């Protein structure tokens, strides 16, 4: 079963410095039908104006993944981490018992386009931590590259949950497949372009909740970038 969540159905708003769209209920946007999917709690698509950003604020007991599509995002946190996240990077912050951080567009001239992803941890009270790795375009071109998971497989960043995040870059006509084990679920998010998944068309910003499917066939119908979450 594939239930589509179309881009134009999302919540969010235009705040001048920030244009944001929420796949699931978040902040002032509340839709009881879309409170998350399995352990996946937040997918926010953000466009942040040059020089602007989110001031220092707290988080706790959440696995937070930032995936930059265009531009660069500067991160600072109470662990003393200072980094810049670029397209192709996998960045994970485990908020655990509590952490404070800020995020700001690293450029004063160009906007930054990113996805903010929150995954609920397997338990409360983990030690706060930060991790960032770079995954080349070649690793994702025409294949599903794991960039986050519970085991650090293939050099992915590690999260405290039985969930795996894969990314693929697809040219028109290019296809990747993914087997879903019994009792597993998936969420597919189209970050860029247009695809078909098991014959269903999805465009940029669309998401899909997937259950009771043994195999997923994801084909690019335009140049595309997709995120696939394999969830318990």
C-alpha positions in Angstrom: 0.0 0.0 0.0 1.3 3.4 -1.0 -0.4 6.4 0.5 0.7 9.7 -1.2 1.2 12.9 0.7 1.2 15.6 -2.0 3.5 18.6 -1.7 0.6 21.2 -1.9 -1.1 19.5 1.0 1.7 20.3 3.4 1.5 23.0 6.2 4.0 25.7 6.8 4.3 29.4 5.7 6.3 32.3 4.4 8.1 34.3 7.2 10.2 36.5 4.9 13.6 35.1 6.0 12.2 31.6 6.1 9.9 29.7 3.7 9.0 26.3 5.2 6.7 23.4 4.4 5.9 20.7 6.9 5.1 17.2 5.8 3.9 16.4 9.4 2.3 18.4 12.1 4.9 20.9 13.5 4.9 24.1 15.6 1.6 26.0 14.7 0.6 23.5 12.0 -1.5 20.7 13.3 -3.1 17.9 11.3 -4.2 14.9 13.3 -3.9 12.7 10.2 -0.2 13.5 9.8 1.5 13.4 13.2 4.4 11.4 11.8 5.0 7.9 10.4 6.4 5.1 12.6 9.5 6.7 14.3 9.7 9.4 11.6 8.3 12.6 13.3 9.4 15.6 11.2 10.3 16.4 7.6 10.5 20.2 7.1 11.6 21.6 3.8 13.2 25.0 4.5 14.5 27.9 2.3 16.5 30.3 4.5 17.4 33.7 3.2 21.1 34.8 3.0 22.6 35.6 6.4 19.5 34.5 8.3 18.8 31.5 10.4 17.5 29.9 13.6 18.9 31.4 16.8 20.1 29.1 19.6 17.3 26.9 20.9 17.1 23.6 22.9 16.2 20.1 21.9 16.0 16.8 23.8 15.3 13.1 23.1 15.3 13.4 19.3 17.6 12.2 16.5 17.9 15.2 14.1 19.2 14.9 10.6 19.9 17.9 8.4 20.2 17.3 4.7 21.2 20.3 2.6 20.0 20.4 -1.1 21.5 23.7 -2.2 23.7 26.2 -0.4 25.4 25.8 2.9 24.2 25.8 6.5 26.4 26.8 9.5 25.8 24.7 12.7 26.9 25.5 16.3 26.0 23.7 19.5 26.5 23.4 23.2 28.9 20.5 22.7 31.3 23.0 21.1 30.7 21.7 17.6 31.1 24.3 14.8 30.6 23.1 11.3 29.2 24.0 7.8 26.9 21.5 6.2 27.0 21.3 2.4 25.0 19.3 -0.2 26.1 15.6 0.0 26.8 15.8 3.7 25.0 13.6 6.2 24.7 15.4 9.5 23.2 13.9 12.7 22.6 15.5 16.1 21.4 13.2 18.9 19.7 15.6 21.3 19.5 13.0 24.1 19.3 14.5 27.6 19.5 18.0 26.1 21.4 20.1 23.7 21.3 23.7 22.4 22.2 24.7 18.9 21.8 27.3 16.2 21.6 27.0 12.4 22.3 29.9 10.0 22.7 30.3 6.3 26.5 30.3 5.9 26.2 32.7 2.9 25.3 36.4 2.9 24.4 36.3 -0.8 22.8 33.0 -1.6 19.8 31.2 0.0 20.1 27.7 1.5 17.6 24.9 0.7 17.4 22.0 3.2 15.4 19.2 4.8 15.1 19.1 8.5 14.4 15.5 9.7 13.5 14.3 13.2 13.4 10.7 14.2 12.2 9.6 17.6 15.0 7.7 19.5 14.7 4.1 20.9 14.6 5.5 24.4 15.0 8.8 26.3 18.2 10.0 28.0 20.9 9.2 25.5 24.2 11.1 25.7 24.0 14.2 23.4 26.3 13.8 20.4 27.1 15.1 16.9 28.3 13.5 13.7 28.8 14.6 10.1 30.1 12.8 7.0 30.3 13.5 3.3 28.8 11.2 0.7 29.9 11.8 -2.9 27.5 12.2 -5.9 29.1 9.0 -7.3 28.0 7.0 -4.3 24.4 8.0 -4.8 24.1 8.2 -8.6 21.8 5.4 -9.7 21.9 3.6 -6.3 20.4 3.8 -2.8 23.2 5.0 -0.5 22.6 4.5 3.2 23.6 7.8 5.0 22.1 7.1 8.4 21.2 4.0 10.4 21.5 2.3 13.8 24.7 0.4 12.9 26.9 2.9 11.0 26.8 0.5 8.0 29.0 1.5 5.1 30.2 4.5 6.9 26.8 6.1 7.5 26.1 8.3 10.5 24.7 6.5 13.5 21.2 7.1 15.0 19.6 5.6 18.1 16.6 4.0 16.3 15.9 1.0 14.1 15.6 3.2 11.0 17.7 3.6 8.0 17.9 6.6 5.6 19.0 6.1 2.0 19.5 8.7 -0.7 19.6 8.2 -4.5 20.2 10.5 -7.4 18.3 9.3 -10.5 18.5 10.4 -14.1 15.5 10.0 -16.4 14.9 6.3 -16.9 17.3 5.2 -14.1 15.8 2.8 -11.6 16.7 1.5 -8.1 15.0 -1.2 -6.1 14.6 -1.8 -2.4 13.3 -4.9 -0.6 11.2 -4.3 2.5 11.5 -7.1 5.0 8.4 -8.5 6.6 7.0 -6.1 9.2 9.0 -3.1 7.9 7.6 0.1 6.6 9.0 2.9 4.4 8.6 6.6 3.8 9.7 8.0 0.4 10.4 11.7 0.0 11.1 13.4 -3.3 13.7 16.1 -2.6 14.0 17.1 -6.3 12.6 16.2 -9.6 10.0 13.6 -10.5 9.9 9.8 -10.0 7.6 6.8 -10.2 7.4 4.3 -7.3 5.7 1.0 -8.2 4.0 2.9 -11.0 2.8 5.9 -8.9 4.0 9.3 -10.0 5.6 11.6 -7.4 6.9 15.1 -7.8 9.2 17.4 -5.8 8.0 17.8 -2.3 5.7 14.7 -2.4 6.0 12.0 0.2 4.6 8.5 0.5 3.8 6.2 3.4 4.5 2.6 2.4 3.3 -0.6 4.0 2.7 -4.2 3.0 5.0 -3.8 -0.1 7.7 -6.4 -0.5 9.7 -4.5 -3.1 10.0 -0.9 -4.2 10.9 0.1 -7.7 11.9 3.8 -7.9 12.4 5.2 -11.4 13.5 8.7 -12.3 11.1 10.3 -14.9 13.2 13.6 -14.6 16.5 14.3 -12.9 15.6 13.5 -9.3 16.9 13.2 -5.7 15.0 10.9 -3.3 15.2 10.0 0.4 14.0 6.6 1.4 13.4 5.7 5.1 13.3 2.0 6.0 11.4 1.9 9.4 10.5 -0.6 12.0 
